[in-house]
Amino acid sequence: MSEKSKVSCCSLRSEYDLKSLKVRKFGVERKSFGKTTIPLEPDVAEVFPNADAVNEALIFLIRIVQEKQVSALTKQPRSSSEGADKSP
């Protein structure tokens, strides 16, 4: 390889900022750009075979929590002070 073909940081133009470049990995450790990755604890990962199974379980849990909140609001008894202001 000739001396001219070697690239050094001193021979690059100032607009080529190599420090701002992102390093892309190959294989399993490669990051999927545009997706959120959330690491699971090993015991949790054993229960769920893939991301779809995790999402399905979380959606089910969210639906149950929302239903419980709605039913709790509709079943709240009125306080005795609410009816005390009205005179017959």
Backbone hydrogen bonds, N-H to C=O, Kabsch-Sander energy under -0.5 kcal/mol:
donor,donor_aa,acceptor,acceptor_aa,energy
6,K,2,S,-0.7
8,S,6,K,-0.5
11,S,8,S,-0.9
12,L,8,S,-0.5
12,L,9,C,-0.5
16,Y,13,R,-1.4
17,D,15,E,-1.3
18,L,16,Y,-1.0
20,S,17,D,-0.9
21,L,18,L,-0.9
24,R,22,K,-0.5
25,K,23,V,-0.5
29,E,26,F,-0.6
30,R,27,G,-1.6
33,F,31,K,-0.7
35,K,32,S,-1.1
38,I,36,T,-0.5
44,V,41,E,-0.5
45,A,41,E,-2.5
46,E,42,P,-1.4
47,V,43,D,-0.6
47,V,44,V,-0.9
48,F,44,V,-1.3
54,V,50,N,-1.5
55,N,51,A,-2.6
56,E,52,D,-2.4
57,A,53,A,-2.0
58,L,54,V,-2.3
59,I,55,N,-2.6
60,F,56,E,-2.1
61,L,57,A,-2.3
62,I,58,L,-2.5
63,R,59,I,-2.2
64,I,60,F,-2.2
65,V,61,L,-2.4
66,Q,62,I,-2.4
67,E,63,R,-2.2
68,K,64,I,-2.3
69,Q,65,V,-2.1
70,V,66,Q,-2.1
71,S,67,E,-2.5
72,A,68,K,-2.2
73,L,69,Q,-1.7
74,T,70,V,-1.8
75,K,71,S,-1.3
76,Q,73,L,-0.6
82,E,79,S,-1.1
83,G,79,S,-0.7
84,A,80,S,-0.6
85,D,81,S,-0.5
86,K,83,G,-0.5
